[in-house]
């Protein structure tokens, strides 16, 4: 909500509240035979309303910020008492000077000795005014504390959002070098054996870098761009693994272009190329990207080889760990992730994003 809109709502709420109070003051009078409401009553109540508004806004905008909010409680209590008494005295003074008699009691109608508005009980009526002033003081304090609490809640939310944004930036900063490190190792191996393949790989890498540096810099990217990036990455990895490992990339037809977190699928695909390639034995890597109404799913399968190094038993490398943390931050309660062995020779990772 914009500042201007908030101010308009604030003014409207105040106007409605004062309108309700004015209605209560102007229509709070006894009716019946023998009672005539004079013009003095209406003037008296309007003066009272203006006085209550003065007490409220002096307290709310002056005394609470300068005294109570600065922990000067004793001085604030003293000032509040003086304000209440002064307002009541001023109200009585105005009523007396201008002789604002609210009612005319026409006898021989029965007297009304128990009514607080009876002329013989003028003092009882005047004690009502300090009570209203105290109510204004209390309302001001209550509203002030509620606003302060709301500001603290908003500030905590902003700090939490900034913390999450900072953490996401750090996680992406860790993932991207991890990706480039693996890719450059692949290209380096070809510079020693096949210059043409190395040049093709560098061209593909430049496209991928453009995506990482520009399209993936924000919190979201389009699914079609992410898929194009995965295609280029897969083609680049095929150059490294040779012909013993079959790579299958299946993209569902007619994919709808939706927004997802950038490079959130890559670590699972990287993991398959890291652990699913032997160099000696034949194997396979299968990658599926599926979409249905409201979700996108990645399924990655790869061969698991016997007697693989112990370091490869743990698939939770830095890329997987950081991606899991990113998922917790970006899709809280809106993703499912399962990863593990299927039998003795196959590993599968499934990630489903609820959009």
ZADO-1210 file (C-alpha; in nm, 4 decimals, padded with zeros to 6 digits):
<atoms>
<atom x="00.0000" y="00.0000" z="00.0000" code="UNK" pos="1"/>
<atom x="00.1401" y="00.3406" z="-00.1003" code="UNK" pos="2"/>
<atom x="00.2064" y="00.6138" z="00.1553" code="UNK" pos="3"/>
<atom x="-00.0654" y="00.8351" z="00.0030" code="UNK" pos="4"/>
<atom x="-00.3214" y="00.5555" z="00.0214" code="UNK" pos="5"/>
<atom x="-00.2254" y="00.4797" z="00.3817" code="UNK" pos="6"/>
<atom x="-00.2691" y="00.8464" z="00.4724" code="UNK" pos="7"/>
<atom x="-00.6096" y="00.8566" z="00.3056" code="UNK" pos="8"/>
<atom x="-00.7217" y="00.5468" z="00.4964" code="UNK" pos="9"/>
<atom x="-00.5877" y="00.6965" z="00.8205" code="UNK" pos="10"/>
<atom x="-00.7817" y="01.0203" z="00.7670" code="UNK" pos="11"/>
<atom x="-01.0988" y="00.8324" z="00.6732" code="UNK" pos="12"/>
<atom x="-01.0839" y="00.6157" z="00.9867" code="UNK" pos="13"/>
<atom x="-01.0373" y="00.9220" z="01.2075" code="UNK" pos="14"/>
<atom x="-01.3239" y="01.1009" z="01.0355" code="UNK" pos="15"/>
<atom x="-01.5601" y="00.8063" z="01.0845" code="UNK" pos="16"/>
<atom x="-01.4647" y="00.7689" z="01.4523" code="UNK" pos="17"/>
<atom x="-01.5218" y="01.1370" z="01.5256" code="UNK" pos="18"/>
<atom x="-01.8488" y="01.1261" z="01.3339" code="UNK" pos="19"/>
<atom x="-01.9708" y="00.8393" z="01.5524" code="UNK" pos="20"/>
<atom x="-01.8661" y="01.0214" z="01.8695" code="UNK" pos="21"/>
<atom x="-02.0361" y="01.3404" z="01.7497" code="UNK" pos="22"/>
<atom x="-02.3584" y="01.1500" z="01.6865" code="UNK" pos="23"/>
<atom x="-02.3410" y="01.0043" z="02.0359" code="UNK" pos="24"/>
<atom x="-02.2855" y="01.3442" z="02.1976" code="UNK" pos="25"/>
<atom x="-02.5517" y="01.5256" z="01.9986" code="UNK" pos="26"/>
<atom x="-02.8222" y="01.2671" z="02.0507" code="UNK" pos="27"/>
<atom x="-02.7422" y="01.1721" z="02.4097" code="UNK" pos="28"/>
<atom x="-03.0145" y="01.3735" z="02.5796" code="UNK" pos="29"/>
<atom x="-03.3312" y="01.2834" z="02.7684" code="UNK" pos="30"/>
<atom x="-03.6624" y="01.3121" z="02.5934" code="UNK" pos="31"/>
<atom x="-04.0072" y="01.3279" z="02.7323" code="UNK" pos="32"/>
<atom x="-04.2802" y="01.5611" z="02.8477" code="UNK" pos="33"/>
<atom x="-04.1545" y="01.8644" z="03.0297" code="UNK" pos="34"/>
<atom x="-03.8069" y="01.8650" z="02.8694" code="UNK" pos="35"/>
<atom x="-03.7054" y="02.1130" z="02.6019" code="UNK" pos="36"/>
<atom x="-03.3639" y="02.0885" z="02.4363" code="UNK" pos="37"/>
<atom x="-03.2277" y="02.4392" z="02.3870" code="UNK" pos="38"/>
<atom x="-02.9743" y="02.5711" z="02.1377" code="UNK" pos="39"/>
<atom x="-02.7329" y="02.5825" z="02.4274" code="UNK" pos="40"/>
<atom x="-02.7271" y="02.2018" z="02.4321" code="UNK" pos="41"/>
<atom x="-02.6102" y="02.1773" z="02.0722" code="UNK" pos="42"/>
<atom x="-02.3444" y="02.4447" z="02.1206" code="UNK" pos="43"/>
<atom x="-02.2327" y="02.2824" z="02.4459" code="UNK" pos="44"/>
<atom x="-02.1915" y="01.9413" z="02.2820" code="UNK" pos="45"/>
<atom x="-02.0049" y="02.0833" z="01.9817" code="UNK" pos="46"/>
<atom x="-01.7662" y="02.2639" z="02.2176" code="UNK" pos="47"/>
<atom x="-01.7176" y="01.9371" z="02.4074" code="UNK" pos="48"/>
<atom x="-01.6444" y="01.7496" z="02.0830" code="UNK" pos="49"/>
<atom x="-01.3847" y="02.0070" z="01.9746" code="UNK" pos="50"/>
<atom x="-01.2254" y="01.9914" z="02.3192" code="UNK" pos="51"/>
<atom x="-01.2038" y="01.6109" z="02.3046" code="UNK" pos="52"/>
<atom x="-01.0419" y="01.6320" z="01.9616" code="UNK" pos="53"/>
<atom x="-00.7894" y="01.8789" z="02.0979" code="UNK" pos="54"/>
<atom x="-00.7079" y="01.6531" z="02.3942" code="UNK" pos="55"/>
<atom x="-00.6682" y="01.3485" z="02.1701" code="UNK" pos="56"/>
<atom x="-00.4416" y="01.5065" z="01.9095" code="UNK" pos="57"/>
<atom x="-00.2287" y="01.6987" z="02.1604" code="UNK" pos="58"/>
<atom x="-00.1727" y="01.3750" z="02.3471" code="UNK" pos="59"/>
<atom x="-00.1238" y="01.1585" z="02.0370" code="UNK" pos="60"/>
<atom x="00.1061" y="01.3823" z="01.8323" code="UNK" pos="61"/>
<atom x="00.2862" y="01.5815" z="02.1024" code="UNK" pos="62"/>
<atom x="00.2978" y="01.4263" z="02.4473" code="UNK" pos="63"/>
<atom x="00.3203" y="01.0554" z="02.3584" code="UNK" pos="64"/>
<atom x="00.6067" y="01.0929" z="02.1051" code="UNK" pos="65"/>
<atom x="00.8044" y="01.3409" z="02.3165" code="UNK" pos="66"/>
<atom x="00.7449" y="01.1933" z="02.6603" code="UNK" pos="67"/>
<atom x="00.5948" y="00.8440" z="02.6776" code="UNK" pos="68"/>
<atom x="00.7872" y="00.7036" z="02.3799" code="UNK" pos="69"/>
<atom x="01.1096" y="00.8343" z="02.5338" code="UNK" pos="70"/>
<atom x="01.0417" y="00.6540" z="02.8633" code="UNK" pos="71"/>
<atom x="00.9653" y="00.9780" z="03.0514" code="UNK" pos="72"/>
<atom x="00.6628" y="00.8151" z="03.2116" code="UNK" pos="73"/>
<atom x="00.6359" y="01.0230" z="03.5304" code="UNK" pos="74"/>
<atom x="00.6434" y="01.3511" z="03.3407" code="UNK" pos="75"/>
<atom x="00.3934" y="01.2161" z="03.0891" code="UNK" pos="76"/>
<atom x="00.1476" y="01.1169" z="03.3643" code="UNK" pos="77"/>
<atom x="00.1776" y="01.4638" z="03.5173" code="UNK" pos="78"/>
<atom x="00.1217" y="01.6346" z="03.1819" code="UNK" pos="79"/>
<atom x="-00.1762" y="01.4082" z="03.1057" code="UNK" pos="80"/>
<atom x="-00.3404" y="01.4951" z="03.4391" code="UNK" pos="81"/>
<atom x="-00.2856" y="01.8656" z="03.3776" code="UNK" pos="82"/>
<atom x="-00.4312" y="01.8288" z="03.0266" code="UNK" pos="83"/>
<atom x="-00.7436" y="01.6494" z="03.1521" code="UNK" pos="84"/>
<atom x="-00.8078" y="01.8981" z="03.4343" code="UNK" pos="85"/>
<atom x="-00.7365" y="02.2004" z="03.2135" code="UNK" pos="86"/>
<atom x="-00.9718" y="02.0784" z="02.9419" code="UNK" pos="87"/>
<atom x="-01.2489" y="02.0148" z="03.1950" code="UNK" pos="88"/>
<atom x="-01.2028" y="02.3583" z="03.3524" code="UNK" pos="89"/>
<atom x="-01.2034" y="02.5231" z="03.0104" code="UNK" pos="90"/>
<atom x="-01.5236" y="02.3421" z="02.9197" code="UNK" pos="91"/>
<atom x="-01.6953" y="02.4547" z="03.2420" code="UNK" pos="92"/>
<atom x="-01.5669" y="02.8085" z="03.1928" code="UNK" pos="93"/>
<atom x="-01.7122" y="02.8299" z="02.8410" code="UNK" pos="94"/>
<atom x="-02.0449" y="02.6870" z="02.9535" code="UNK" pos="95"/>
<atom x="-02.0651" y="02.9316" z="03.2446" code="UNK" pos="96"/>
<atom x="-01.9573" y="03.2432" z="03.0566" code="UNK" pos="97"/>
<atom x="-02.1953" y="03.1822" z="02.7666" code="UNK" pos="98"/>
<atom x="-02.4696" y="03.0414" z="02.9923" code="UNK" pos="99"/>
<atom x="-02.5110" y="02.7286" z="02.7802" code="UNK" pos="100"/>
<atom x="-02.8030" y="02.5680" z="02.9614" code="UNK" pos="101"/>
<atom x="-02.8734" y="02.2430" z="02.7802" code="UNK" pos="102"/>
<atom x="-03.2349" y="02.1899" z="02.8849" code="UNK" pos="103"/>
<atom x="-03.5407" y="02.3769" z="03.0099" code="UNK" pos="104"/>
<atom x="-03.7505" y="02.1754" z="03.2572" code="UNK" pos="105"/>
<atom x="-04.1121" y="02.2891" z="03.2351" code="UNK" pos="106"/>
<atom x="-04.2940" y="02.2392" z="03.5655" code="UNK" pos="107"/>
<atom x="-04.5446" y="02.1314" z="03.6968" code="UNK" pos="108"/>
<atom x="-04.4179" y="01.8183" z="03.5129" code="UNK" pos="109"/>
<atom x="-04.2581" y="01.5646" z="03.7427" code="UNK" pos="110"/>
<atom x="-03.9012" y="01.6538" z="03.8400" code="UNK" pos="111"/>
<atom x="-03.6096" y="01.4367" z="03.7293" code="UNK" pos="112"/>
<atom x="-03.3816" y="01.4341" z="04.0347" code="UNK" pos="113"/>
<atom x="-03.1868" y="01.1268" z="03.9166" code="UNK" pos="114"/>
<atom x="-03.0954" y="01.2603" z="03.5730" code="UNK" pos="115"/>
<atom x="-02.7323" y="01.3727" z="03.5428" code="UNK" pos="116"/>
<atom x="-02.8519" y="01.6581" z="03.3189" code="UNK" pos="117"/>
<atom x="-03.0875" y="01.8013" z="03.5829" code="UNK" pos="118"/>
<atom x="-03.0065" y="02.1665" z="03.6626" code="UNK" pos="119"/>
<atom x="-02.9707" y="02.0844" z="04.0300" code="UNK" pos="120"/>
<atom x="-02.7099" y="01.8219" z="03.9466" code="UNK" pos="121"/>
<atom x="-02.4859" y="02.0373" z="03.7260" code="UNK" pos="122"/>
<atom x="-02.1750" y="01.9224" z="03.9145" code="UNK" pos="123"/>
<atom x="-02.2580" y="01.5583" z="03.8390" code="UNK" pos="124"/>
<atom x="-02.2830" y="01.6402" z="03.4696" code="UNK" pos="125"/>
<atom x="-01.9455" y="01.8147" z="03.4701" code="UNK" pos="126"/>
<atom x="-01.7694" y="01.5072" z="03.6093" code="UNK" pos="127"/>
<atom x="-01.8591" y="01.3344" z="03.2844" code="UNK" pos="128"/>
<atom x="-01.6221" y="01.5609" z="03.0915" code="UNK" pos="129"/>
<atom x="-01.2981" y="01.4550" z="03.2680" code="UNK" pos="130"/>
<atom x="-01.4023" y="01.0953" z="03.2111" code="UNK" pos="131"/>
<atom x="-01.4255" y="01.1560" z="02.8373" code="UNK" pos="132"/>
<atom x="-01.0885" y="01.3313" z="02.8452" code="UNK" pos="133"/>
<atom x="-00.9335" y="01.0310" z="03.0179" code="UNK" pos="134"/>
<atom x="-01.0904" y="00.8106" z="02.7524" code="UNK" pos="135"/>
<atom x="-00.9206" y="01.0196" z="02.4823" code="UNK" pos="136"/>
<atom x="-00.5881" y="00.9850" z="02.6644" code="UNK" pos="137"/>
<atom x="-00.6332" y="00.6084" z="02.6889" code="UNK" pos="138"/>
<atom x="-00.7305" y="00.5767" z="02.3230" code="UNK" pos="139"/>
<atom x="-00.4247" y="00.7747" z="02.2195" code="UNK" pos="140"/>
<atom x="-00.1947" y="00.5492" z="02.4221" code="UNK" pos="141"/>
<atom x="-00.3607" y="00.2341" z="02.2875" code="UNK" pos="142"/>
<atom x="-00.3417" y="00.3443" z="01.9241" code="UNK" pos="143"/>
<atom x="00.0186" y="00.4549" z="01.9707" code="UNK" pos="144"/>
<atom x="00.1220" y="00.1172" z="02.1116" code="UNK" pos="145"/>
<atom x="-00.0645" y="-00.0678" z="01.8346" code="UNK" pos="146"/>
<atom x="00.1098" y="00.1414" z="01.5680" code="UNK" pos="147"/>
<atom x="00.4473" y="00.0835" z="01.7332" code="UNK" pos="148"/>
<atom x="00.3814" y="-00.2909" z="01.7436" code="UNK" pos="149"/>
<atom x="00.2811" y="-00.2911" z="01.3757" code="UNK" pos="150"/>
<atom x="00.5963" y="-00.0983" z="01.2844" code="UNK" pos="151"/>
<atom x="00.8107" y="-00.3486" z="01.4745" code="UNK" pos="152"/>
<atom x="00.6380" y="-00.6400" z="01.2994" code="UNK" pos="153"/>
<atom x="00.6896" y="-00.4737" z="00.9598" code="UNK" pos="154"/>
<atom x="01.0538" y="-00.4025" z="01.0419" code="UNK" pos="155"/>
<atom x="01.1121" y="-00.7634" z="01.1459" code="UNK" pos="156"/>
<atom x="00.9525" y="-00.8827" z="00.8220" code="UNK" pos="157"/>
<atom x="01.1709" y="-00.6471" z="00.6183" code="UNK" pos="158"/>
<atom x="01.4836" y="-00.7628" z="00.8009" code="UNK" pos="159"/>
<atom x="01.3840" y="-01.1254" z="00.7443" code="UNK" pos="160"/>
<atom x="01.3256" y="-01.0591" z="00.3732" code="UNK" pos="161"/>
<atom x="01.6625" y="-00.8849" z="00.3473" code="UNK" pos="162"/>
<atom x="01.8254" y="-01.1755" z="00.5292" code="UNK" pos="163"/>
<atom x="01.6649" y="-01.4254" z="00.2917" code="UNK" pos="164"/>
<atom x="01.7653" y="-01.2184" z="-00.0126" code="UNK" pos="165"/>
<atom x="02.1235" y="-01.1972" z="00.1136" code="UNK" pos="166"/>
<atom x="02.1347" y="-01.5690" z="00.1823" code="UNK" pos="167"/>
<atom x="01.9961" y="-01.6482" z="-00.1630" code="UNK" pos="168"/>
<atom x="02.2598" y="-01.4258" z="-00.3210" code="UNK" pos="169"/>
<atom x="02.5348" y="-01.6044" z="-00.1306" code="UNK" pos="170"/>
<atom x="02.3961" y="-01.9454" z="-00.2232" code="UNK" pos="171"/>
<atom x="02.3808" y="-01.8536" z="-00.5919" code="UNK" pos="172"/>
<atom x="02.7314" y="-01.7092" z="-00.5663" code="UNK" pos="173"/>
<atom x="02.8464" y="-02.0501" z="-00.4433" code="UNK" pos="174"/>
<atom x="02.6510" y="-02.2500" z="-00.7027" code="UNK" pos="175"/>
<atom x="02.7648" y="-02.0548" z="-01.0089" code="UNK" pos="176"/>
<atom x="03.1427" y="-02.0925" z="-00.9503" code="UNK" pos="177"/>
<atom x="03.0796" y="-02.4597" z="-00.8760" code="UNK" pos="178"/>
<atom x="02.9108" y="-02.4971" z="-01.2155" code="UNK" pos="179"/>
<atom x="03.1800" y="-02.3046" z="-01.4055" code="UNK" pos="180"/>
<atom x="03.4566" y="-02.4987" z="-01.2333" code="UNK" pos="181"/>
<atom x="03.3154" y="-02.8290" z="-01.3589" code="UNK" pos="182"/>
<atom x="03.2517" y="-02.6912" z="-01.7085" code="UNK" pos="183"/>
<atom x="03.5983" y="-02.5415" z="-01.7487" code="UNK" pos="184"/>
<atom x="03.7524" y="-02.8713" z="-01.6453" code="UNK" pos="185"/>
<atom x="03.5623" y="-03.0362" z="-01.9293" code="UNK" pos="186"/>
<atom x="03.6768" y="-02.7801" z="-02.1859" code="UNK" pos="187"/>
<atom x="04.0351" y="-02.7982" z="-02.0628" code="UNK" pos="188"/>
<atom x="04.0435" y="-03.1718" z="-02.1280" code="UNK" pos="189"/>
<atom x="03.9499" y="-03.1090" z="-02.4913" code="UNK" pos="190"/>
<atom x="04.2070" y="-02.8363" z="-02.5475" code="UNK" pos="191"/>
<atom x="04.4665" y="-03.1086" z="-02.5030" code="UNK" pos="192"/>
<atom x="04.3052" y="-03.3598" z="-02.7401" code="UNK" pos="193"/>
<atom x="04.0568" y="-03.2024" z="-02.9815" code="UNK" pos="194"/>
<atom x="04.0744" y="-02.8331" z="-03.0618" code="UNK" pos="195"/>
<atom x="03.7579" y="-02.8290" z="-03.2746" code="UNK" pos="196"/>
<atom x="03.5503" y="-02.9796" z="-02.9975" code="UNK" pos="197"/>
<atom x="03.7054" y="-02.7359" z="-02.7504" code="UNK" pos="198"/>
<atom x="03.6076" y="-02.4395" z="-02.9684" code="UNK" pos="199"/>
<atom x="03.2500" y="-02.5693" z="-02.9946" code="UNK" pos="200"/>
<atom x="03.2424" y="-02.6159" z="-02.6196" code="UNK" pos="201"/>
<atom x="03.3654" y="-02.2608" z="-02.5617" code="UNK" pos="202"/>
<atom x="03.0865" y="-02.1282" z="-02.7870" code="UNK" pos="203"/>
<atom x="02.8281" y="-02.3202" z="-02.5880" code="UNK" pos="204"/>
<atom x="02.9839" y="-02.2022" z="-02.2650" code="UNK" pos="205"/>
<atom x="02.9590" y="-01.8380" z="-02.3743" code="UNK" pos="206"/>
<atom x="02.5843" y="-01.8819" z="-02.4266" code="UNK" pos="207"/>
<atom x="02.5522" y="-02.0457" z="-02.0881" code="UNK" pos="208"/>
<atom x="02.7520" y="-01.7686" z="-01.9210" code="UNK" pos="209"/>
<atom x="02.5233" y="-01.5092" z="-02.0770" code="UNK" pos="210"/>
<atom x="02.2250" y="-01.6873" z="-01.9224" code="UNK" pos="211"/>
<atom x="02.3911" y="-01.7206" z="-01.5821" code="UNK" pos="212"/>
<atom x="02.5113" y="-01.3603" z="-01.5690" code="UNK" pos="213"/>
<atom x="02.1963" y="-01.1921" z="-01.7017" code="UNK" pos="214"/>
<atom x="01.8842" y="-01.4084" z="-01.7146" code="UNK" pos="215"/>
<atom x="01.9618" y="-01.6008" z="-01.3965" code="UNK" pos="216"/>
<atom x="02.0682" y="-01.2935" z="-01.1999" code="UNK" pos="217"/>
<atom x="01.7192" y="-01.2331" z="-01.0613" code="UNK" pos="218"/>
<atom x="01.5032" y="-01.4449" z="-00.8362" code="UNK" pos="219"/>
<atom x="01.3019" y="-01.5858" z="-01.1272" code="UNK" pos="220"/>
<atom x="01.3513" y="-01.6805" z="-01.4889" code="UNK" pos="221"/>
<atom x="01.1300" y="-01.8303" z="-01.7578" code="UNK" pos="222"/>
<atom x="01.1007" y="-02.2074" z="-01.7820" code="UNK" pos="223"/>
<atom x="01.1822" y="-02.2027" z="-02.1547" code="UNK" pos="224"/>
<atom x="01.5118" y="-02.0221" z="-02.0923" code="UNK" pos="225"/>
<atom x="01.5969" y="-02.2660" z="-01.8155" code="UNK" pos="226"/>
<atom x="01.5245" y="-02.5566" z="-02.0507" code="UNK" pos="227"/>
<atom x="01.7455" y="-02.4033" z="-02.3228" code="UNK" pos="228"/>
<atom x="02.0245" y="-02.3692" z="-02.0696" code="UNK" pos="229"/>
<atom x="01.9845" y="-02.7342" z="-01.9682" code="UNK" pos="230"/>
<atom x="01.9977" y="-02.8415" z="-02.3348" code="UNK" pos="231"/>
<atom x="02.3252" y="-02.6540" z="-02.3891" code="UNK" pos="232"/>
<atom x="02.4706" y="-02.7900" z="-02.0681" code="UNK" pos="233"/>
<atom x="02.3721" y="-03.1447" z="-02.1635" code="UNK" pos="234"/>
<atom x="02.5315" y="-03.1099" z="-02.5074" code="UNK" pos="235"/>
<atom x="02.8476" y="-02.9795" z="-02.3469" code="UNK" pos="236"/>
<atom x="02.8614" y="-03.2703" z="-02.1050" code="UNK" pos="237"/>
<atom x="02.8140" y="-03.5203" z="-02.3875" code="UNK" pos="238"/>
<atom x="03.1485" y="-03.4063" z="-02.5238" code="UNK" pos="239"/>
<atom x="03.3158" y="-03.5135" z="-02.2027" code="UNK" pos="240"/>
<atom x="03.1568" y="-03.8492" z="-02.1321" code="UNK" pos="241"/>
<atom x="03.2113" y="-04.0151" z="-02.4689" code="UNK" pos="242"/>
<atom x="02.9983" y="-04.2887" z="-02.6205" code="UNK" pos="243"/>
<atom x="02.9831" y="-04.5405" z="-02.3362" code="UNK" pos="244"/>
<atom x="02.7197" y="-04.3387" z="-02.1523" code="UNK" pos="245"/>
<atom x="02.3871" y="-04.2768" z="-02.3227" code="UNK" pos="246"/>
<atom x="02.2282" y="-03.9405" z="-02.2428" code="UNK" pos="247"/>
<atom x="01.8559" y="-03.8913" z="-02.2908" code="UNK" pos="248"/>
<atom x="01.6942" y="-03.5498" z="-02.2455" code="UNK" pos="249"/>
<atom x="01.3151" y="-03.5525" z="-02.2720" code="UNK" pos="250"/>
<atom x="01.1164" y="-03.2275" z="-02.2571" code="UNK" pos="251"/>
<atom x="00.7391" y="-03.2433" z="-02.2485" code="UNK" pos="252"/>
<atom x="00.5720" y="-03.1043" z="-02.5588" code="UNK" pos="253"/>
<atom x="00.3886" y="-02.7710" z="-02.5442" code="UNK" pos="254"/>
<atom x="00.5578" y="-02.6472" z="-02.2289" code="UNK" pos="255"/>
<atom x="00.3879" y="-02.3382" z="-02.0893" code="UNK" pos="256"/>
<atom x="00.6312" y="-02.0565" z="-02.0179" code="UNK" pos="257"/>
<atom x="00.6090" y="-02.0016" z="-01.6425" code="UNK" pos="258"/>
<atom x="00.8499" y="-01.8426" z="-01.3959" code="UNK" pos="259"/>
<atom x="01.0759" y="-02.0568" z="-01.1780" code="UNK" pos="260"/>
<atom x="01.3881" y="-02.0050" z="-00.9694" code="UNK" pos="261"/>
<atom x="01.6932" y="-01.9979" z="-01.2007" code="UNK" pos="262"/>
<atom x="01.9363" y="-02.2918" z="-01.2070" code="UNK" pos="263"/>
<atom x="01.7327" y="-02.4824" z="-00.9508" code="UNK" pos="264"/>
<atom x="01.7420" y="-02.7996" z="-01.1648" code="UNK" pos="265"/>
<atom x="02.1093" y="-02.7832" z="-01.2604" code="UNK" pos="266"/>
<atom x="02.2717" y="-02.9352" z="-00.9471" code="UNK" pos="267"/>
<atom x="02.0691" y="-03.2565" z="-00.9851" code="UNK" pos="268"/>
<atom x="02.1707" y="-03.2857" z="-01.3512" code="UNK" pos="269"/>
<atom x="02.5327" y="-03.2079" z="-01.2619" code="UNK" pos="270"/>
<atom x="02.5152" y="-03.4771" z="-00.9980" code="UNK" pos="271"/>
<atom x="02.4038" y="-03.7321" z="-01.2585" code="UNK" pos="272"/>
<atom x="02.6952" y="-03.6495" z="-01.4890" code="UNK" pos="273"/>
<atom x="02.9351" y="-03.6630" z="-01.1960" code="UNK" pos="274"/>
<atom x="02.8249" y="-03.9999" z="-01.0571" code="UNK" pos="275"/>
<atom x="02.6628" y="-04.1637" z="-01.3608" code="UNK" pos="276"/>
<atom x="02.9676" y="-04.1807" z="-01.5868" code="UNK" pos="277"/>
<atom x="03.2247" y="-04.4576" z="-01.5593" code="UNK" pos="278"/>
<atom x="03.4497" y="-04.4195" z="-01.8596" code="UNK" pos="279"/>
<atom x="03.4892" y="-04.7979" z="-01.8653" code="UNK" pos="280"/>
<atom x="03.1453" y="-04.9548" z="-01.8263" code="UNK" pos="281"/>
<atom x="02.8368" y="-04.8616" z="-02.0189" code="UNK" pos="282"/>
<atom x="02.5663" y="-04.6592" z="-01.8478" code="UNK" pos="283"/>
<atom x="02.2957" y="-04.4035" z="-01.9021" code="UNK" pos="284"/>
<atom x="02.1687" y="-04.0680" z="-01.7830" code="UNK" pos="285"/>
<atom x="01.8009" y="-03.9851" z="-01.8328" code="UNK" pos="286"/>
<atom x="01.6563" y="-03.6392" z="-01.7759" code="UNK" pos="287"/>
<atom x="01.2842" y="-03.5602" z="-01.7942" code="UNK" pos="288"/>
<atom x="01.1193" y="-03.2213" z="-01.7522" code="UNK" pos="289"/>
<atom x="00.7424" y="-03.2490" z="-01.7150" code="UNK" pos="290"/>
<atom x="00.4723" y="-02.9901" z="-01.6599" code="UNK" pos="291"/>
<atom x="00.1110" y="-03.0018" z="-01.5562" code="UNK" pos="292"/>
<atom x="-00.1363" y="-02.7487" z="-01.4228" code="UNK" pos="293"/>
<atom x="00.0390" y="-02.5628" z="-01.1454" code="UNK" pos="294"/>
<atom x="00.3636" y="-02.7623" z="-01.1257" code="UNK" pos="295"/>
<atom x="00.6926" y="-02.8426" z="-01.2985" code="UNK" pos="296"/>
<atom x="00.8798" y="-03.1665" z="-01.2333" code="UNK" pos="297"/>
<atom x="01.2371" y="-03.2771" z="-01.2968" code="UNK" pos="298"/>
<atom x="01.3268" y="-03.6470" z="-01.2954" code="UNK" pos="299"/>
<atom x="01.6908" y="-03.7502" z="-01.3295" code="UNK" pos="300"/>
<atom x="01.8126" y="-04.1099" z="-01.3395" code="UNK" pos="301"/>
<atom x="02.1639" y="-04.2400" z="-01.3800" code="UNK" pos="302"/>
<atom x="02.3553" y="-04.5648" z="-01.3615" code="UNK" pos="303"/>
<atom x="02.5258" y="-04.6536" z="-01.0343" code="UNK" pos="304"/>
<atom x="02.8502" y="-04.8452" z="-01.0755" code="UNK" pos="305"/>
<atom x="03.0044" y="-05.1025" z="-00.8480" code="UNK" pos="306"/>
<atom x="03.3241" y="-05.0202" z="-00.6611" code="UNK" pos="307"/>
<atom x="03.2823" y="-04.6486" z="-00.7153" code="UNK" pos="308"/>
<atom x="03.4983" y="-04.4270" z="-00.4902" code="UNK" pos="309"/>
<atom x="03.3651" y="-04.3562" z="-00.1435" code="UNK" pos="310"/>
<atom x="03.3522" y="-03.9838" z="-00.2166" code="UNK" pos="311"/>
<atom x="03.0899" y="-04.0542" z="-00.4789" code="UNK" pos="312"/>
<atom x="02.8626" y="-04.2296" z="-00.2310" code="UNK" pos="313"/>
<atom x="02.7613" y="-03.8931" z="-00.0969" code="UNK" pos="314"/>
<atom x="02.5536" y="-03.7102" z="-00.3556" code="UNK" pos="315"/>
<atom x="02.4910" y="-03.4149" z="-00.1260" code="UNK" pos="316"/>
<atom x="02.7667" y="-03.1951" z="-00.2594" code="UNK" pos="317"/>
<atom x="02.7735" y="-02.8185" z="-00.2240" code="UNK" pos="318"/>
<atom x="02.5445" y="-02.7746" z="-00.5257" code="UNK" pos="319"/>
<atom x="02.2763" y="-03.0077" z="-00.3880" code="UNK" pos="320"/>
<atom x="02.2953" y="-02.8668" z="-00.0355" code="UNK" pos="321"/>
<atom x="02.2731" y="-02.5065" z="-00.1536" code="UNK" pos="322"/>
<atom x="01.9883" y="-02.5879" z="-00.3903" code="UNK" pos="323"/>
<atom x="01.7946" y="-02.7572" z="-00.1101" code="UNK" pos="324"/>
<atom x="01.8394" y="-02.4465" z="00.1029" code="UNK" pos="325"/>
<atom x="01.7262" y="-02.2265" z="-00.1870" code="UNK" pos="326"/>
<atom x="01.4182" y="-02.4439" z="-00.2281" code="UNK" pos="327"/>
<atom x="01.3376" y="-02.4017" z="00.1412" code="UNK" pos="328"/>
<atom x="01.3594" y="-02.0241" z="00.1024" code="UNK" pos="329"/>
<atom x="01.1880" y="-01.9825" z="-00.2352" code="UNK" pos="330"/>
<atom x="00.9305" y="-02.2629" z="-00.2238" code="UNK" pos="331"/>
<atom x="00.8484" y="-02.3184" z="00.1441" code="UNK" pos="332"/>
<atom x="00.5984" y="-02.6025" z="00.1578" code="UNK" pos="333"/>
<atom x="00.5607" y="-02.5872" z="-00.2211" code="UNK" pos="334"/>
<atom x="00.8091" y="-02.8451" z="-00.3423" code="UNK" pos="335"/>
<atom x="00.8809" y="-03.2148" z="-00.3057" code="UNK" pos="336"/>
<atom x="01.2262" y="-03.3662" z="-00.3386" code="UNK" pos="337"/>
<atom x="01.3226" y="-03.7304" z="-00.3277" code="UNK" pos="338"/>
<atom x="01.6609" y="-03.8769" z="-00.4115" code="UNK" pos="339"/>
<atom x="01.8168" y="-04.2165" z="-00.3601" code="UNK" pos="340"/>
<atom x="01.9062" y="-04.5555" z="-00.4972" code="UNK" pos="341"/>
<atom x="01.6564" y="-04.7631" z="-00.6914" code="UNK" pos="342"/>
<atom x="01.7843" y="-05.1149" z="-00.6584" code="UNK" pos="343"/>
<atom x="02.1586" y="-05.1635" z="-00.6837" code="UNK" pos="344"/>
<atom x="02.2390" y="-05.0009" z="-01.0150" code="UNK" pos="345"/>
<atom x="02.0196" y="-04.6946" z="-01.0505" code="UNK" pos="346"/>
<atom x="01.9986" y="-04.3581" z="-00.8770" code="UNK" pos="347"/>
<atom x="01.6995" y="-04.1270" z="-00.9130" code="UNK" pos="348"/>
<atom x="01.6290" y="-03.7675" z="-00.8118" code="UNK" pos="349"/>
<atom x="01.2794" y="-03.6182" z="-00.8419" code="UNK" pos="350"/>
<atom x="01.2047" y="-03.2519" z="-00.7816" code="UNK" pos="351"/>
<atom x="00.8535" y="-03.1111" z="-00.8169" code="UNK" pos="352"/>
<atom x="00.7852" y="-02.7389" z="-00.7877" code="UNK" pos="353"/>
<atom x="00.4340" y="-02.6208" z="-00.7025" code="UNK" pos="354"/>
<atom x="00.3874" y="-02.2902" z="-00.8839" code="UNK" pos="355"/>
</atoms>
